Amino acid sequence: MLFDYKAVSMEGRTVSGKIDALNVVDLELRLKRMDLDLISGRPIAHQRLFGSRKVPRPELINFCFHLDQLARSGVPILDGLADLRDSIENPRFREVIAGLIEGIEGGQTLSQAMADHPAVFSNVFVSLIRAGEASGELPEVLSGLCESLKWEDELTSHTKKLLMYPAFVGTIVLGATVFLMVYMVPQLKQFVKNMGQALPPQTQLLFFISDLLVDYWWLFLTLPVLAVIAALLTLHSNPLARLRLDGIKLTIPVFGPILKKIILSRFASTFAMLYAAGIPILESIRTTQDIVGNRAVRKALVRVEQSIREGQNVASAFHNAGLFPPLVVRMLRVGENTGGLDKSLRNVSYFYNRDVKESVDKAQTLIEPMLTVFMGILLGWIMLSVIGPVYDVISKIKT
């Protein structure tokens, strides 16, 4: 149950927020772990139909950075977590850190305590922390996680920027087209027909589409909704359909290759971190299968893992899966032959990170003129279809 609470901190500062608890007693205990004394609390209805229990990525970046600095300074983990808990404003994350402190005080390691919060700390995150604890290089692992999260945040920002412009222009084009078809074209239709002029094919097509939109507007509104619902139900109940859809995503012109590079870039960066932290290759590949976010790529990684398990080397396994381009496979082969696979993996990660940024920049410069040309052609066709017959009549009158 979600509670809206008001509490007071040890310094006497009033704090309010929302937190999950079984009842008021559990709410008071949870706030106690956060060094807060409950003043009042009331249950509120859950409104998470499309919400998420995940902590925002900037909060995780700050968490890794500060914990890294505290660990390098020799501050014990418990003291560092307590300092972080007191400085974090996000109530959800404060609760999670309080849970980490409670778990460590109960005898768990940091990675074990993090594993109890899978909605916040992913399997990759926990595996890297576990490897850092085992090797005594926890600060280095936290620093690598911080850089990786920063890169993911930057990549997300680039991707949103790439999609926002087409969505904005597409909405304007669609709105202008519907307005012309529903309001302007019907008014001009009768005027053009009264001239007695034979209508060209493009004008007849324009009037036909306009009549459909005016007479069956309800059908144009309900069909897309029904199609989306049917597609979601099919994807939810059919694993093969989900696999095929993920494969189709990678083949969409312009966006498909960029999406594939983003997925492989995320995989290469995570794989490089896991292997550099001392995690075996097979376990590293298995761990990364859950973070690629595409079933077609995940299936290829499963084949890679199986091939390596059967005795193939890393480069051959990736080559046979058709996952990486020849240049990357060659880098992996050189790394295996020279005993510097960790360095080769970092080069692969750098290769894809740079390639993704370049591809996104190129796509942005390509999409803008393409959408402008498309909008001009569409609006030009509508205007020409209406003005053309009028111009023909005027031309005949002059002659």
C-alpha positions in Angstrom: 0.0 0.0 0.0 1.3 3.5 -0.9 1.4 6.0 2.0 1.6 9.8 1.9 3.6 10.7 5.0 5.0 13.6 6.9 7.9 13.1 9.2 10.6 14.9 11.1 14.4 14.2 10.7 16.9 14.0 13.5 17.9 17.6 12.7 14.3 18.8 13.2 13.6 19.3 9.5 10.1 18.3 8.3 10.1 15.8 5.5 7.2 14.6 3.3 6.9 12.1 0.6 5.4 8.8 -0.5 6.5 5.3 0.5 5.2 1.7 0.3 4.3 0.0 3.6 2.0 -2.8 4.8 0.3 -0.6 7.4 0.9 2.4 9.6 3.1 0.4 12.0 5.3 -0.8 9.1 5.4 2.7 7.8 6.8 4.0 11.1 9.4 1.2 11.1 10.5 2.0 7.6 10.8 5.7 8.4 12.8 4.8 11.6 15.3 3.0 9.4 15.7 6.3 7.5 16.2 8.2 10.8 12.8 9.8 10.5 10.0 10.1 13.1 6.5 9.7 11.7 4.2 12.7 12.2 1.2 11.6 10.1 0.6 9.1 7.3 -2.4 8.2 5.2 -2.8 5.5 2.5 -3.4 6.7 -1.0 -4.5 4.7 -4.1 -1.9 3.3 -6.4 -1.6 5.2 -9.6 1.1 3.2 -11.3 -0.8 1.9 -14.4 2.0 3.1 -16.6 4.5 4.0 -13.8 7.7 2.4 -12.8 9.4 1.4 -9.5 12.8 2.2 -10.9 15.0 4.9 -9.6 15.9 7.7 -12.1 19.3 7.1 -13.7 20.8 10.4 -12.4 20.2 9.2 -8.9 22.1 6.0 -9.6 24.9 8.1 -11.2 25.2 10.2 -8.1 25.1 7.1 -5.9 27.9 5.4 -7.7 30.1 8.6 -7.8 29.7 9.4 -4.1 30.1 5.8 -3.0 33.2 5.6 -5.2 34.7 8.7 -3.6 33.9 7.6 -0.1 35.4 4.1 -0.7 38.6 5.6 -2.1 38.8 7.8 1.0 38.7 4.8 3.3 35.2 5.5 4.6 33.5 2.2 5.7 30.6 1.1 3.4 28.0 1.4 6.2 29.1 5.0 7.0 29.1 5.9 3.4 25.6 4.5 2.8 24.4 6.4 5.9 25.8 9.7 4.5 24.2 9.0 1.1 20.8 8.1 2.7 20.8 11.5 4.6 21.7 13.5 1.4 19.3 11.9 -1.1 16.0 13.7 -1.7 14.2 10.9 -3.7 12.1 9.1 -1.0 12.1 5.8 -3.0 15.9 5.7 -3.2 16.2 6.7 0.5 14.1 3.7 1.4 16.3 1.4 -0.8 19.5 2.7 0.7 18.0 2.2 4.2 17.3 -1.4 3.1 20.9 -1.8 2.0 22.1 -0.6 5.4 19.7 -3.0 7.2 20.9 -5.9 5.0 24.6 -5.2 5.6 24.0 -4.9 9.3 22.3 -8.3 9.1 25.4 -9.9 7.7 25.0 -9.5 4.0 27.6 -8.1 1.6 26.8 -5.0 -0.5 26.1 -7.1 -3.6 23.8 -9.4 -1.7 21.9 -6.5 -0.2 21.6 -4.9 -3.7 20.2 -8.2 -5.1 17.2 -7.7 -2.8 16.2 -4.7 -4.9 16.1 -5.9 -8.5 13.9 -3.0 -9.6 16.7 -0.6 -8.8 19.9 -2.6 -9.2 20.1 -4.7 -12.3 21.7 -8.2 -12.5 24.7 -6.6 -14.3 25.0 -4.0 -11.6 25.0 -6.7 -8.8 27.4 -8.9 -10.7 29.9 -6.1 -11.1 29.7 -5.1 -7.4 30.1 -8.8 -6.5 33.2 -9.0 -8.7 34.6 -5.8 -7.2 34.1 -7.1 -3.7 35.9 -10.4 -4.6 38.8 -8.7 -6.2 39.2 -5.8 -3.8 38.6 -3.3 -6.6 35.2 -2.0 -5.6 36.1 1.7 -6.2 37.3 0.9 -9.7 34.1 -1.0 -10.4 31.9 1.9 -9.0 33.9 4.3 -11.2 33.2 2.1 -14.3 29.5 1.9 -13.4 29.3 5.6 -13.0 30.9 6.2 -16.5 28.7 3.5 -18.0 25.5 5.1 -16.5 26.6 8.5 -17.8 27.1 7.1 -21.2 23.6 5.5 -21.2 22.1 8.7 -20.0 23.8 10.6 -22.8 22.7 8.0 -25.4 19.1 8.1 -24.2 19.2 11.9 -24.6 20.6 11.6 -28.1 17.9 9.0 -29.0 15.1 11.1 -27.7 16.3 14.1 -29.6 16.4 11.9 -32.8 12.8 10.8 -32.3 11.3 14.1 -31.1 11.8 16.0 -34.4 10.1 13.4 -36.6 7.3 13.1 -34.0 6.8 16.8 -33.9 6.8 17.4 -37.6 4.7 14.3 -38.2 2.0 15.6 -35.8 2.0 18.9 -37.6 1.7 17.3 -41.1 -1.0 15.0 -39.9 -3.0 17.8 -38.3 -2.6 20.1 -41.4 -3.7 17.2 -43.7 -6.7 16.3 -41.7 -7.8 20.0 -41.5 -7.5 20.4 -45.3 -9.2 17.2 -46.0 -12.1 17.6 -43.6 -12.7 21.4 -43.7 -11.1 23.1 -46.8 -11.4 20.4 -49.5 -15.2 19.9 -49.1 -15.8 23.6 -49.4 -13.8 23.7 -52.7 -15.2 20.5 -54.0 -18.6 21.9 -55.0 -17.0 25.0 -56.6 -14.7 22.9 -58.7 -17.5 20.5 -59.9 -19.8 23.4 -60.8 -17.2 24.6 -63.3 -18.1 21.6 -65.5 -14.5 20.8 -66.0 -13.3 17.2 -66.4 -11.5 16.5 -63.2 -7.9 15.1 -63.5 -7.2 11.7 -61.7 -5.3 13.4 -58.8 -8.2 15.7 -58.0 -10.7 12.7 -58.1 -8.4 10.8 -55.7 -8.2 13.9 -53.4 -12.0 14.2 -53.3 -12.5 10.5 -52.7 -10.1 10.6 -49.7 -11.8 13.7 -48.4 -15.2 12.0 -48.6 -13.9 9.0 -46.8 -12.6 11.1 -43.9 -15.8 13.2 -43.6 -18.2 10.2 -43.8 -16.2 7.6 -41.9 -14.2 9.7 -39.5 -15.2 7.4 -36.6 -13.7 4.4 -38.5 -10.3 6.2 -39.0 -10.3 6.9 -35.2 -11.2 3.4 -34.0 -9.3 1.3 -36.5 -5.8 2.4 -35.3 -6.8 1.9 -31.7 -8.2 -1.6 -32.4 -5.1 -2.5 -34.4 -2.8 -1.4 -31.5 -4.9 -3.4 -29.0 -4.8 -6.5 -31.3 -1.1 -6.2 -31.8 -0.4 -5.9 -28.1 -2.6 -8.9 -27.3 -0.8 -10.9 -30.0 2.7 -9.9 -28.7 1.7 -10.7 -25.2 0.4 -14.2 -26.0 2.8 -15.2 -28.8 6.6 -15.3 -28.0 7.4 -16.0 -31.7 5.6 -12.8 -32.7 7.7 -10.8 -30.2 10.8 -12.4 -31.6 9.8 -11.5 -35.2 8.9 -8.0 -34.2 12.3 -7.4 -32.6 13.9 -8.8 -35.8 11.9 -6.4 -37.9 12.9 -3.4 -35.8 16.5 -4.0 -36.8 15.7 -3.8 -40.5 13.6 -0.6 -40.5 15.3 1.9 -42.9 17.4 4.6 -41.1 16.2 3.7 -37.6 16.9 -0.1 -37.8 20.8 0.1 -38.2 21.0 2.8 -35.5 18.9 0.7 -33.1 21.2 -2.3 -33.8 24.3 -0.2 -33.1 22.8 1.1 -29.9 22.0 -2.4 -28.7 25.4 -3.8 -29.6 27.1 -0.7 -28.1 25.3 -1.4 -24.8 26.3 -5.0 -25.0 29.9 -4.3 -25.8 30.3 -1.8 -23.0 28.7 -4.1 -20.4 30.6 -7.1 -21.7 33.9 -5.2 -21.4 33.1 -4.1 -17.9 32.1 -7.6 -16.7 35.2 -9.2 -18.3 37.6 -6.5 -17.0 36.1 -7.1 -13.5 37.3 -10.7 -13.6 34.0 -12.4 -14.5 34.4 -15.4 -16.8 33.5 -15.0 -20.5 30.5 -17.4 -20.4 29.0 -15.8 -17.3 29.6 -12.3 -18.8 27.8 -13.2 -22.0 24.9 -14.8 -20.1 24.6 -11.7 -17.9 24.5 -9.3 -20.9 21.7 -11.3 -22.6 19.2 -9.7 -20.2 20.2 -6.1 -20.9 20.2 -6.0 -24.7 16.4 -5.4 -24.8 15.9 -7.2 -28.2 15.0 -10.8 -28.5 16.6 -11.3 -31.9 20.0 -10.1 -30.5 19.5 -12.1 -27.3 18.9 -15.3 -29.4 22.2 -14.6 -31.3 24.0 -14.2 -27.9 22.6 -17.5 -26.7 24.1 -19.1 -29.9 27.4 -17.4 -29.1 27.4 -18.7 -25.6 26.5 -22.2 -26.8 29.3 -22.1 -29.5 31.9 -21.1 -26.9 30.7 -23.8 -24.5 31.2 -26.3 -27.3 34.9 -25.3 -27.8 34.9 -22.4 -30.3 36.9 -19.3 -29.6 35.2 -16.0 -28.9 36.0 -14.4 -32.4 34.6 -17.5 -34.3 31.5 -17.6 -32.1 30.6 -14.0 -32.8 31.5 -14.4 -36.5 29.2 -17.4 -36.9 26.4 -15.6 -35.1 26.5 -12.7 -37.6 26.3 -10.3 -34.7 29.3 -8.1 -35.2 30.9 -6.6 -38.4 34.2 -8.1 -39.6 36.3 -5.3 -38.1 35.0 -6.0 -34.6 35.5 -9.8 -35.1 39.1 -9.1 -36.2 39.7 -7.0 -33.0 38.4 -9.9 -30.9 40.6 -12.4 -32.7 43.7 -10.3 -32.2 42.9 -9.9 -28.5 42.5 -13.6 -28.1 45.8 -14.4 -29.9 47.8 -11.8 -27.9 46.2 -12.5 -24.5 44.7 -9.0 -24.4 41.0 -9.8 -24.8 40.1 -7.2 -22.1 41.8 -4.5 -24.1 40.1 -5.7 -27.3 36.7 -5.6 -25.6 37.4 -2.0 -24.5 38.3 -1.2 -28.2 35.0 -2.8 -29.3 33.1 -0.7 -26.8 34.9 2.5 -27.9 34.2 1.6 -31.6 30.5 1.2 -31.0 30.2 4.2 -28.7 31.7 6.4 -31.4 29.8 4.8 -34.2 26.4 5.3 -32.4 27.1 9.0 -31.9 28.1 9.5 -35.5 25.1 7.5 -36.8 22.6 9.5 -34.6 24.1 12.8 -35.8 23.9 11.6 -39.5 20.3 10.5 -39.0 19.3 13.8 -37.6 20.8 15.7 -40.6 19.1 13.2 -43.0 15.7 13.1 -41.4 15.1 16.9 -41.3 15.3 17.4 -45.1 13.4 14.2 -45.8 10.5 15.2 -43.6 10.5 18.7 -45.1 10.4 17.3 -48.6 7.6 14.9 -47.7 5.5 17.7 -46.1 6.1 19.9 -49.2 5.1 17.1 -51.6 1.9 16.2 -49.6 0.7 19.8 -49.2 1.7 20.6 -52.8 -0.3 17.6 -54.1 -3.4 18.8 -52.2 -3.1 22.4 -53.4 -2.3 21.4 -57.0 -5.3 19.0 -57.1 -7.6 21.8 -56.1 -6.0 24.7 -58.0 -5.3 22.7 -61.2 -8.9 22.5 -62.5 -9.5 26.2 -61.6 -6.4 27.2 -63.5 -7.5 25.2 -66.6 -10.8 27.0 -66.7 -9.2 30.4 -66.4 -6.8 29.5 -69.1 -9.7 28.5 -71.5 -11.5 31.8 -70.7 -8.5 33.8 -71.6 -8.1 32.1 -75.0 
